[in-house]
Structure formats: C-alpha cells, structure tokens
C-alpha cells in the first residue's frame, strides 16, 4: 500500500513496525458540542483507511481518545476551556456535557457507518498516565516548571517543526493566531503539559499532582493514551489537517522525548470541508450536523458518498446542490444493484480483474473516487449477477454505503421480492406492448395493496397505508 505521509510530505510504501499488524491512532472529538459534518469528513476517511487495511489483510488495532478535559479554545494553551464553555452554555456539569456529546458523536458515527474504534479512551480515565509522562519529561530535562505550570522545552529538540518549513519568526508567540503571550514560557513554541494555575475559578475537573492541584494540557493526552494502548511504536496517526500544528507537532516532541526513540512513522491528515464562508467551524455559530441533514430529508450515507467522491487530501466544498447530486447518484446506484439476481455462485476467476481495480485504487493513497469507479465497472462488466453482487459486497466492506442492503431486504422479505418481480414483469410486458399481461399484473398488485408510481427517476412502489 502507498500512503501520503505528512511527515516528509511524500507518498511512501506503507510498512508497519510489526509485519501484518497495524497500530493506528485517531484524534477523537472534544465533546462539548455536536460534531459538524466537517469534523465527520475526517472520521469517515479514517474509517475507510482502517477498513481498507483490514480488507488488505492487516490485523488493525485502532485507538481513539475522547477529549473531556483540558482542551482550550486556542491551540496556544490560552483561552477558555471548551468543556467548561459547553457546561456554562447548557447549565450542566462538565461530565454531563461529556456524556451527552460523546453519545451524540457515536450516534452520528453509526448513521454514517463509521466503525467504533477498538479502544475509545476518555482523557479523564488516564490522569495517572499523564502525570507519569510529565514526570519522566521533567526527569529527562525536556520540561520545566514556571508560574506553577509544567512546560515542554522545545529548545531541547533538534527539529521541532517537523511538518513543514515553519520557524519561530513566522509565528506569533508560537501559534497560528495572535493571542496573549504566556510570559512563563522560555521559548515562544513551548507548550503546557500540566496546568496548576487555571485562569477559571470555577474549573470543575482538577486532580492532585506532584506540582499541585490542576489538570493536563491538551497535547499530552493523545501521547499518553496511544502509549498506553498502542505501545511504544505507532504505525499510523490520523487527524484533520488543522491538528498537524501545533497538536501533532507537540505530540511528536513529547512522545519521542519520553520514549527516547522515533514514535510514529506515518501521519495521515484529512483536509478541510469548506462552505461558502470557508472552513467549517463551530465558532461560527450555526453549523451543519448529521441531524440537520436528516431533517432536510437526506440519508446520512449520501453525505458519506459525497465525501468518498473526493480525495481526502483535497479541500472539499459543501453545497446542497452537490449533496443533491450525490443523493441522485446514490439512489440510482442502489436501484441498479437491487435489480441484480442473487441466484448462482460467483465466478472467482472472473472477479479477479475487478478486485485488482479496487485494490489499485484504494491501495494508492486511498483513492476512494476510483474505488467508486470500480463499483460501476462491476455493474457494467460482462459477468454474472452473482459475481457482481459478490464483488460489490466485498467493496462495501470498505466503502460502507450499504450497497447490497436492498438485496438483503429482498431475501429477508419474500413479499417484497414478489412485488419487485411482478413490477419487473409488468415493465417488460409494457415494453412489449402486451397490455393484457400488464393490466393483469397491475390488478394483482392492487390486490396486494401495492401502489406503483412512475417517476422521472424510475418506478417506485409502497404498500397502502
């Protein structure tokens, strides 16, 4: 498999640390509000990556954190704690907010056919691990205490800016946005490992530590949780492109200082989903959620298809017109697959070229657009319906668009299958101008309380209410 590695900014052959096994980590949500569809684009593409690795024969262990403490509104360790902000907004405790929005996030994932990671670890479960990692960094001289807080000393590293050509002169106090400078820092790019001087008197979540009562910085949690569950060597770390700096940069700094060796070889970043206003963000107030799309009549899997039609390393622009086009394409695709006959056995020899086409697409930096093209190649192919259904079922282990669900529903409901068969016979009779047969079938459908509609998108039917 070939993957684009953000660390080095080149396509590279994927070779895991242990042959046949993949340790994978994905940055999870900060559970202070609903996930917007821009967030979920990243999780969809990470889901496809995990599923394709499994499809290709790897034994994958995927770990994800839940940020329920310590993530401030600025990546520079300043601003308001997002969790506290959510609690104030809804007049609930931080943990009540965390529970509600964690459940909401996984409900959205379920609707989008995003597999739950093998390990999901809330940050609040791992305070001991954070304290241990910070203690080791202090012992090794990579951290210092100032103003009551513990900071990572980036001057101890040969190359802190590992994801690009950034340097301190290009940065305002070591971050992307102009913020109030922290005078406790020795260097502009240093970052907080542990807070003991919270700027919020009402900060709910605090723990005892060797440096005083406080709470962890945001960056330390992913390093510690990954080491806890993935071990000392991580194969692939995933996240949105906005996490590359400073979050992932800081993860590498503290993890490799703590471990004493290279930590993660491959970094997988998904680019932004934009709308007419630019990058989608909760800070803009009104933002798009899966529930909002559902309320407008969209199947969440239409949004998944919309994402798969584009490459993960390209910015994707959302509009309802684009989503409407994806909905039309999805309906036509499902309808076409539903007409295939499941009778007989697949021809495995005939299936090989199509499997190769799919593997060539996904194995070349996860080209989901060409992966979808492979589905259409199957439908157009001169192979049996049973072979087509086998191949589409295999591809859907990765694409997860419920492509064969209509077929499964047919086999589970003999009445539906009979209706579909009668409608197909009626269509054929009308095409042959055999009106007597067509009328007889229509009457039989009426007896079965079936309403048939001829629409511009084809024939649709439902049972009378």
LOZASE-518126 format. One record per residue (C-alpha): x, y, z; residue number from 0. Coordinates in steps of 0.5 Angstrom, whole numbers, plus 2048, in hexadecimal, padded with zeros to 3 digits. Layout:
N
@x:X	y:Y	z:Z	nr:NUM;
...
This chain:
465
@x:800	y:800	z:800	nr:0;
@x:802	y:807	z:7FE	nr:1;
@x:800	y:80D	z:803	nr:2;
@x:802	y:814	z:803	nr:3;
@x:806	y:815	z:809	nr:4;
@x:805	y:81D	z:80C	nr:5;
@x:80C	y:81B	z:810	nr:6;
@x:810	y:81C	z:80A	nr:7;
@x:80A	y:81F	z:805	nr:8;
@x:80B	y:819	z:800	nr:9;
@x:808	y:812	z:7FE	nr:10;
@x:80B	y:80C	z:801	nr:11;
@x:80A	y:805	z:802	nr:12;
@x:807	y:803	z:808	nr:13;
@x:80B	y:7FE	z:80C	nr:14;
@x:808	y:7FD	z:813	nr:15;
@x:80D	y:7FC	z:819	nr:16;
@x:80B	y:7F5	z:81A	nr:17;
@x:809	y:7F1	z:814	nr:18;
@x:802	y:7F0	z:813	nr:19;
@x:800	y:7F5	z:819	nr:20;
@x:7FE	y:7FC	z:819	nr:21;
@x:7FE	y:800	z:81F	nr:22;
@x:7F9	y:806	z:81D	nr:23;
@x:7F7	y:80C	z:821	nr:24;
@x:7F2	y:812	z:81F	nr:25;
@x:7F1	y:818	z:823	nr:26;
@x:7EA	y:818	z:826	nr:27;
@x:7E5	y:81D	z:827	nr:28;
@x:7E5	y:823	z:82C	nr:29;
@x:7DE	y:821	z:82F	nr:30;
@x:7DB	y:828	z:831	nr:31;
@x:7D6	y:828	z:82B	nr:32;
@x:7D3	y:824	z:825	nr:33;
@x:7D8	y:822	z:81F	nr:34;
@x:7D7	y:826	z:819	nr:35;
@x:7D8	y:823	z:812	nr:36;
@x:7DF	y:826	z:811	nr:37;
@x:7E1	y:822	z:817	nr:38;
@x:7DE	y:81C	z:815	nr:39;
@x:7E1	y:81C	z:80E	nr:40;
@x:7E8	y:81B	z:812	nr:41;
@x:7E5	y:815	z:815	nr:42;
@x:7E1	y:812	z:80F	nr:43;
@x:7E8	y:812	z:80C	nr:44;
@x:7EC	y:80F	z:812	nr:45;
@x:7E6	y:80A	z:812	nr:46;
@x:7E8	y:808	z:80A	nr:47;
@x:7EF	y:808	z:80C	nr:48;
@x:7EE	y:803	z:812	nr:49;
@x:7E9	y:7FE	z:80E	nr:50;
@x:7EE	y:7FE	z:808	nr:51;
@x:7F4	y:7FC	z:80C	nr:52;
@x:7EF	y:7F6	z:80F	nr:53;
@x:7ED	y:7F5	z:807	nr:54;
@x:7F4	y:7F4	z:805	nr:55;
@x:7F6	y:7EF	z:80B	nr:56;
@x:7F9	y:7F3	z:810	nr:57;
@x:7F7	y:7F2	z:818	nr:58;
@x:7F5	y:7F9	z:81A	nr:59;
@x:7F4	y:7FC	z:821	nr:60;
@x:7F1	y:803	z:821	nr:61;
@x:7F1	y:807	z:827	nr:62;
@x:7EE	y:80E	z:828	nr:63;
@x:7ED	y:813	z:82D	nr:64;
@x:7E8	y:817	z:830	nr:65;
@x:7EA	y:81E	z:832	nr:66;
@x:7E5	y:81F	z:838	nr:67;
@x:7EA	y:824	z:83C	nr:68;
@x:7F0	y:829	z:83A	nr:69;
@x:7EF	y:82B	z:833	nr:70;
@x:7EF	y:832	z:833	nr:71;
@x:7EC	y:837	z:82E	nr:72;
@x:7F3	y:839	z:82B	nr:73;
@x:7F8	y:833	z:829	nr:74;
@x:7FD	y:838	z:82D	nr:75;
@x:7FA	y:836	z:833	nr:76;
@x:7F6	y:83C	z:834	nr:77;
@x:7EF	y:83E	z:834	nr:78;
@x:7E9	y:83B	z:837	nr:79;
@x:7E9	y:833	z:839	nr:80;
@x:7E4	y:830	z:833	nr:81;
@x:7E1	y:82B	z:838	nr:82;
@x:7DF	y:831	z:83D	nr:83;
@x:7DC	y:835	z:838	nr:84;
@x:7D8	y:830	z:836	nr:85;
@x:7D6	y:82F	z:83D	nr:86;
@x:7D4	y:836	z:83E	nr:87;
@x:7D0	y:836	z:838	nr:88;
@x:7CC	y:831	z:83A	nr:89;
@x:7CC	y:832	z:841	nr:90;
@x:7CE	y:82B	z:843	nr:91;
@x:7D5	y:828	z:846	nr:92;
@x:7DB	y:826	z:841	nr:93;
@x:7DA	y:81F	z:842	nr:94;
@x:7D2	y:81F	z:840	nr:95;
@x:7D4	y:823	z:83A	nr:96;
@x:7DA	y:81E	z:838	nr:97;
@x:7D5	y:818	z:839	nr:98;
@x:7D0	y:81B	z:835	nr:99;
@x:7D4	y:81D	z:82F	nr:100;
@x:7D8	y:817	z:82F	nr:101;
@x:7D2	y:813	z:82E	nr:102;
@x:7CF	y:818	z:828	nr:103;
@x:7D6	y:817	z:825	nr:104;
@x:7D6	y:810	z:825	nr:105;
@x:7CE	y:810	z:822	nr:106;
@x:7D1	y:814	z:81C	nr:107;
@x:7D6	y:80F	z:81B	nr:108;
@x:7D1	y:80A	z:81B	nr:109;
@x:7CD	y:80D	z:816	nr:110;
@x:7D3	y:80E	z:811	nr:111;
@x:7D5	y:807	z:812	nr:112;
@x:7DC	y:809	z:816	nr:113;
@x:7DE	y:803	z:81A	nr:114;
@x:7DF	y:805	z:821	nr:115;
@x:7E7	y:804	z:822	nr:116;
@x:7E9	y:7FE	z:826	nr:117;
@x:7EB	y:803	z:82C	nr:118;
@x:7E8	y:809	z:82E	nr:119;
@x:7EB	y:80C	z:834	nr:120;
@x:7E9	y:813	z:837	nr:121;
@x:7EE	y:817	z:83A	nr:122;
@x:7EB	y:817	z:841	nr:123;
@x:7ED	y:810	z:841	nr:124;
@x:7F4	y:811	z:840	nr:125;
@x:7F7	y:816	z:846	nr:126;
@x:7FC	y:812	z:849	nr:127;
@x:7FF	y:810	z:842	nr:128;
@x:7FF	y:818	z:840	nr:129;
@x:803	y:819	z:847	nr:130;
@x:808	y:814	z:846	nr:131;
@x:809	y:816	z:83F	nr:132;
@x:80A	y:81D	z:841	nr:133;
@x:80F	y:81B	z:847	nr:134;
@x:813	y:817	z:842	nr:135;
@x:814	y:81D	z:83E	nr:136;
@x:816	y:821	z:844	nr:137;
@x:81B	y:81C	z:846	nr:138;
@x:81E	y:81C	z:83F	nr:139;
@x:81F	y:823	z:83F	nr:140;
@x:819	y:824	z:839	nr:141;
@x:815	y:828	z:83D	nr:142;
@x:815	y:82E	z:843	nr:143;
@x:810	y:831	z:848	nr:144;
@x:80F	y:838	z:847	nr:145;
@x:809	y:83C	z:84A	nr:146;
@x:806	y:836	z:84E	nr:147;
@x:805	y:832	z:847	nr:148;
@x:80A	y:82D	z:843	nr:149;
@x:80C	y:82F	z:83C	nr:150;
@x:80F	y:82B	z:837	nr:151;
@x:816	y:82E	z:835	nr:152;
@x:816	y:82E	z:82D	nr:153;
@x:81D	y:831	z:82D	nr:154;
@x:820	y:82A	z:82F	nr:155;
@x:81E	y:827	z:828	nr:156;
@x:822	y:827	z:822	nr:157;
@x:81C	y:828	z:81E	nr:158;
@x:815	y:82A	z:821	nr:159;
@x:812	y:82C	z:81B	nr:160;
@x:811	y:825	z:817	nr:161;
@x:80B	y:826	z:813	nr:162;
@x:80E	y:82C	z:80F	nr:163;
@x:812	y:832	z:80E	nr:164;
@x:810	y:836	z:814	nr:165;
@x:814	y:83A	z:818	nr:166;
@x:813	y:83E	z:81E	nr:167;
@x:814	y:844	z:81A	nr:168;
@x:80E	y:842	z:816	nr:169;
@x:80A	y:841	z:81C	nr:170;
@x:806	y:846	z:821	nr:171;
@x:808	y:843	z:828	nr:172;
@x:809	y:83C	z:825	nr:173;
@x:802	y:83B	z:823	nr:174;
@x:7FE	y:83D	z:81D	nr:175;
@x:7F9	y:842	z:820	nr:176;
@x:7FB	y:849	z:823	nr:177;
@x:7FA	y:847	z:82B	nr:178;
@x:7FC	y:84A	z:831	nr:179;
@x:803	y:848	z:832	nr:180;
@x:805	y:843	z:838	nr:181;
@x:80B	y:846	z:83C	nr:182;
@x:80C	y:840	z:840	nr:183;
@x:80F	y:83D	z:839	nr:184;
@x:816	y:83C	z:838	nr:185;
@x:815	y:83C	z:830	nr:186;
@x:80F	y:83E	z:82C	nr:187;
@x:80E	y:837	z:82A	nr:188;
@x:80E	y:834	z:831	nr:189;
@x:807	y:831	z:833	nr:190;
@x:804	y:82F	z:839	nr:191;
@x:804	y:828	z:83C	nr:192;
@x:800	y:829	z:842	nr:193;
@x:7FC	y:82F	z:845	nr:194;
@x:7FC	y:831	z:84C	nr:195;
@x:7FA	y:838	z:84B	nr:196;
@x:7F4	y:837	z:848	nr:197;
@x:7F1	y:83E	z:846	nr:198;
@x:7EA	y:83C	z:847	nr:199;
@x:7E8	y:83C	z:84F	nr:200;
@x:7E2	y:837	z:84D	nr:201;
@x:7E6	y:832	z:84A	nr:202;
@x:7E3	y:82B	z:84C	nr:203;
@x:7E8	y:826	z:84A	nr:204;
@x:7EE	y:826	z:84E	nr:205;
@x:7F3	y:821	z:850	nr:206;
@x:7F9	y:820	z:855	nr:207;
@x:7FF	y:820	z:852	nr:208;
@x:807	y:821	z:855	nr:209;
@x:806	y:828	z:852	nr:210;
@x:800	y:82A	z:856	nr:211;
@x:7F8	y:829	z:854	nr:212;
@x:7F7	y:82A	z:84D	nr:213;
@x:7F5	y:827	z:846	nr:214;
@x:7F9	y:824	z:840	nr:215;
@x:7FB	y:828	z:83A	nr:216;
@x:7F7	y:826	z:833	nr:217;
@x:7FD	y:823	z:830	nr:218;
@x:7FF	y:81F	z:835	nr:219;
@x:7F9	y:81A	z:835	nr:220;
@x:7FA	y:817	z:82E	nr:221;
@x:801	y:815	z:82F	nr:222;
@x:800	y:812	z:836	nr:223;
@x:7F9	y:80F	z:833	nr:224;
@x:7FD	y:80C	z:82D	nr:225;
@x:803	y:809	z:831	nr:226;
@x:7FE	y:806	z:836	nr:227;
@x:7FA	y:802	z:831	nr:228;
@x:7FF	y:802	z:82A	nr:229;
@x:805	y:801	z:82E	nr:230;
@x:80C	y:805	z:82C	nr:231;
@x:80B	y:804	z:825	nr:232;
@x:805	y:807	z:821	nr:233;
@x:804	y:806	z:81A	nr:234;
@x:7FF	y:80B	z:817	nr:235;
@x:7FD	y:811	z:81B	nr:236;
@x:7F7	y:815	z:818	nr:237;
@x:7F3	y:81B	z:818	nr:238;
@x:7F1	y:821	z:815	nr:239;
@x:7F6	y:826	z:812	nr:240;
@x:7F5	y:82B	z:817	nr:241;
@x:7F8	y:827	z:81C	nr:242;
@x:7FE	y:826	z:819	nr:243;
@x:801	y:82C	z:81C	nr:244;
@x:801	y:82D	z:822	nr:245;
@x:7FE	y:827	z:825	nr:246;
@x:801	y:821	z:821	nr:247;
@x:808	y:825	z:821	nr:248;
@x:807	y:825	z:828	nr:249;
@x:805	y:81E	z:829	nr:250;
@x:80C	y:81C	z:825	nr:251;
@x:810	y:821	z:829	nr:252;
@x:80E	y:81E	z:830	nr:253;
@x:80D	y:817	z:82E	nr:254;
@x:814	y:816	z:82B	nr:255;
@x:817	y:81A	z:830	nr:256;
@x:813	y:815	z:835	nr:257;
@x:815	y:80E	z:831	nr:258;
@x:81C	y:810	z:82F	nr:259;
@x:81A	y:80E	z:828	nr:260;
@x:816	y:80F	z:822	nr:261;
@x:80F	y:80E	z:823	nr:262;
@x:80A	y:80E	z:81D	nr:263;
@x:80C	y:80D	z:816	nr:264;
@x:806	y:80F	z:812	nr:265;
@x:802	y:815	z:813	nr:266;
@x:7FB	y:816	z:810	nr:267;
@x:7F8	y:81C	z:80F	nr:268;
@x:7F1	y:81E	z:80C	nr:269;
@x:7F0	y:825	z:809	nr:270;
@x:7EA	y:829	z:80B	nr:271;
@x:7E3	y:829	z:809	nr:272;
@x:7E1	y:830	z:807	nr:273;
@x:7DB	y:834	z:805	nr:274;
@x:7D9	y:83B	z:802	nr:275;
@x:7DC	y:83E	z:808	nr:276;
@x:7E3	y:83A	z:808	nr:277;
@x:7E5	y:834	z:80D	nr:278;
@x:7DF	y:832	z:811	nr:279;
@x:7E0	y:833	z:819	nr:280;
@x:7DB	y:833	z:81F	nr:281;
@x:7DE	y:83A	z:821	nr:282;
@x:7DA	y:83D	z:81B	nr:283;
@x:7D3	y:83B	z:81F	nr:284;
@x:7CF	y:838	z:81A	nr:285;
@x:7D2	y:831	z:818	nr:286;
@x:7D0	y:82B	z:814	nr:287;
@x:7CE	y:825	z:817	nr:288;
@x:7CC	y:81E	z:815	nr:289;
@x:7C5	y:81F	z:819	nr:290;
@x:7C4	y:826	z:815	nr:291;
@x:7C6	y:822	z:80E	nr:292;
@x:7C1	y:81C	z:810	nr:293;
@x:7BC	y:822	z:812	nr:294;
@x:7BC	y:824	z:80B	nr:295;
@x:7BB	y:81D	z:808	nr:296;
@x:7C2	y:81B	z:807	nr:297;
@x:7C4	y:814	z:808	nr:298;
@x:7CB	y:815	z:80C	nr:299;
@x:7CE	y:810	z:807	nr:300;
@x:7CD	y:815	z:802	nr:301;
@x:7D2	y:819	z:806	nr:302;
@x:7D7	y:813	z:806	nr:303;
@x:7D6	y:812	z:7FF	nr:304;
@x:7D7	y:81A	z:7FE	nr:305;
@x:7DE	y:819	z:802	nr:306;
@x:7E0	y:813	z:7FE	nr:307;
@x:7DF	y:816	z:7F7	nr:308;
@x:7E5	y:81B	z:7F9	nr:309;
@x:7EC	y:819	z:7FB	nr:310;
@x:7EE	y:81A	z:803	nr:311;
@x:7F4	y:81F	z:801	nr:312;
@x:7F0	y:824	z:7FD	nr:313;
@x:7EB	y:829	z:801	nr:314;
@x:7E4	y:827	z:7FF	nr:315;
@x:7DF	y:82D	z:7FE	nr:316;
@x:7D8	y:82B	z:801	nr:317;
@x:7D1	y:82E	z:7FE	nr:318;
@x:7CA	y:82B	z:7FE	nr:319;
@x:7CB	y:82B	z:7F6	nr:320;
@x:7D1	y:826	z:7F7	nr:321;
@x:7CD	y:822	z:7FC	nr:322;
@x:7C7	y:821	z:7F8	nr:323;
@x:7CB	y:81F	z:7F2	nr:324;
@x:7CE	y:819	z:7F7	nr:325;
@x:7C7	y:817	z:7F9	nr:326;
@x:7C5	y:816	z:7F2	nr:327;
@x:7CC	y:812	z:7F0	nr:328;
@x:7CB	y:80E	z:7F7	nr:329;
@x:7C3	y:80D	z:7F5	nr:330;
@x:7C5	y:80A	z:7EE	nr:331;
@x:7CB	y:806	z:7F1	nr:332;
@x:7C6	y:803	z:7F6	nr:333;
@x:7C1	y:802	z:7F1	nr:334;
@x:7C5	y:7FF	z:7EC	nr:335;
@x:7C8	y:7FA	z:7F1	nr:336;
@x:7C2	y:7F8	z:7F3	nr:337;
@x:7C0	y:7F5	z:7EC	nr:338;
@x:7C5	y:7F0	z:7EC	nr:339;
@x:7C3	y:7E9	z:7ED	nr:340;
@x:7C7	y:7E5	z:7F3	nr:341;
@x:7C6	y:7DE	z:7F0	nr:342;
@x:7CC	y:7DA	z:7EF	nr:343;
@x:7D3	y:7DA	z:7F1	nr:344;
@x:7D8	y:7E0	z:7F0	nr:345;
@x:7DE	y:7DE	z:7EB	nr:346;
@x:7E4	y:7E0	z:7EF	nr:347;
@x:7E9	y:7E0	z:7E9	nr:348;
@x:7E4	y:7E5	z:7E5	nr:349;
@x:7E4	y:7E9	z:7EB	nr:350;
@x:7EC	y:7EA	z:7EC	nr:351;
@x:7ED	y:7F0	z:7E7	nr:352;
@x:7E7	y:7F4	z:7EB	nr:353;
@x:7EB	y:7F2	z:7F1	nr:354;
@x:7F1	y:7F5	z:7EF	nr:355;
@x:7EE	y:7FB	z:7EC	nr:356;
@x:7EB	y:7FC	z:7F3	nr:357;
@x:7F2	y:7FB	z:7F7	nr:358;
@x:7F6	y:7FF	z:7F2	nr:359;
@x:7F1	y:805	z:7F3	nr:360;
@x:7F1	y:804	z:7FB	nr:361;
@x:7F8	y:802	z:7FB	nr:362;
@x:7FA	y:808	z:7F8	nr:363;
@x:7FA	y:80D	z:7FE	nr:364;
@x:7F2	y:80B	z:7FF	nr:365;
@x:7EF	y:80E	z:7F8	nr:366;
@x:7E8	y:80D	z:7FA	nr:367;
@x:7E6	y:810	z:7F4	nr:368;
@x:7E9	y:80B	z:7F0	nr:369;
@x:7E6	y:806	z:7F5	nr:370;
@x:7DF	y:808	z:7F3	nr:371;
@x:7E1	y:808	z:7EB	nr:372;
@x:7E3	y:800	z:7ED	nr:373;
@x:7DC	y:7FF	z:7EF	nr:374;
@x:7D9	y:802	z:7E9	nr:375;
@x:7DE	y:7FE	z:7E5	nr:376;
@x:7DB	y:7F8	z:7E8	nr:377;
@x:7D4	y:7FA	z:7E6	nr:378;
@x:7D6	y:7FB	z:7DF	nr:379;
@x:7DA	y:7F4	z:7DF	nr:380;
@x:7D8	y:7EE	z:7DB	nr:381;
@x:7D8	y:7EA	z:7E1	nr:382;
@x:7D2	y:7E6	z:7E4	nr:383;
@x:7CE	y:7EA	z:7E9	nr:384;
@x:7D0	y:7E5	z:7EF	nr:385;
@x:7D7	y:7E7	z:7ED	nr:386;
@x:7D5	y:7EF	z:7ED	nr:387;
@x:7D2	y:7EE	z:7F4	nr:388;
@x:7D8	y:7EA	z:7F7	nr:389;
@x:7DD	y:7F0	z:7F5	nr:390;
@x:7D8	y:7F6	z:7F7	nr:391;
@x:7D7	y:7F2	z:7FE	nr:392;
@x:7DF	y:7F2	z:7FE	nr:393;
@x:7E0	y:7F9	z:7FC	nr:394;
@x:7DB	y:7FB	z:801	nr:395;
@x:7DF	y:7F8	z:807	nr:396;
@x:7E3	y:7FF	z:806	nr:397;
@x:7DE	y:804	z:803	nr:398;
@x:7D9	y:802	z:808	nr:399;
@x:7D3	y:805	z:804	nr:400;
@x:7CE	y:7FF	z:805	nr:401;
@x:7CE	y:7FE	z:7FD	nr:402;
@x:7CB	y:7F7	z:7FE	nr:403;
@x:7C6	y:7F8	z:803	nr:404;
@x:7C1	y:7F9	z:7FE	nr:405;
@x:7C3	y:7F1	z:7FC	nr:406;
@x:7C3	y:7EF	z:803	nr:407;
@x:7BC	y:7F2	z:805	nr:408;
@x:7B9	y:7EF	z:7FF	nr:409;
@x:7BC	y:7E8	z:801	nr:410;
@x:7B9	y:7E9	z:808	nr:411;
@x:7B2	y:7EB	z:806	nr:412;
@x:7AF	y:7E7	z:801	nr:413;
@x:7A9	y:7EB	z:800	nr:414;
@x:7AE	y:7F1	z:7FD	nr:415;
@x:7B2	y:7EC	z:7F9	nr:416;
@x:7AB	y:7EA	z:7F6	nr:417;
@x:7A9	y:7F1	z:7F5	nr:418;
@x:7B0	y:7F3	z:7F1	nr:419;
@x:7AF	y:7ED	z:7ED	nr:420;
@x:7A8	y:7EF	z:7EB	nr:421;
@x:7AA	y:7F6	z:7E9	nr:422;
@x:7AF	y:7F4	z:7E5	nr:423;
@x:7AB	y:7EF	z:7E1	nr:424;
@x:7A6	y:7F5	z:7E0	nr:425;
@x:7AB	y:7F9	z:7DE	nr:426;
@x:7AD	y:7F4	z:7D9	nr:427;
@x:7A6	y:7F3	z:7D7	nr:428;
@x:7A5	y:7FA	z:7D5	nr:429;
@x:7AC	y:7FB	z:7D1	nr:430;
@x:7A9	y:7F5	z:7CD	nr:431;
@x:7A2	y:7F9	z:7CD	nr:432;
@x:79F	y:7F2	z:7D0	nr:433;
@x:79A	y:7F7	z:7D3	nr:434;
@x:795	y:7F1	z:7D6	nr:435;
@x:79B	y:7EE	z:7DA	nr:436;
@x:79D	y:7F5	z:7DC	nr:437;
@x:796	y:7F6	z:7DE	nr:438;
@x:795	y:7EF	z:7E2	nr:439;
@x:79C	y:7F0	z:7E6	nr:440;
@x:799	y:7F7	z:7E8	nr:441;
@x:793	y:7F4	z:7EA	nr:442;
@x:797	y:7EF	z:7EE	nr:443;
@x:79B	y:7F5	z:7F1	nr:444;
@x:795	y:7F8	z:7F3	nr:445;
@x:792	y:7F2	z:7F7	nr:446;
@x:799	y:7F2	z:7FB	nr:447;
@x:797	y:7F9	z:7FD	nr:448;
@x:79D	y:7FC	z:7F9	nr:449;
@x:79E	y:803	z:7F6	nr:450;
@x:7A2	y:804	z:7F0	nr:451;
@x:7A5	y:80A	z:7EE	nr:452;
@x:7A8	y:80C	z:7E7	nr:453;
@x:7AD	y:812	z:7E9	nr:454;
@x:7B3	y:815	z:7E5	nr:455;
@x:7B8	y:811	z:7E9	nr:456;
@x:7B4	y:80A	z:7E7	nr:457;
@x:7AF	y:806	z:7EA	nr:458;
@x:7AD	y:807	z:7F2	nr:459;
@x:7A8	y:803	z:7F6	nr:460;
@x:7A6	y:802	z:7FD	nr:461;
@x:7A0	y:7FF	z:801	nr:462;
@x:79A	y:803	z:802	nr:463;
@x:799	y:806	z:809	nr:464;
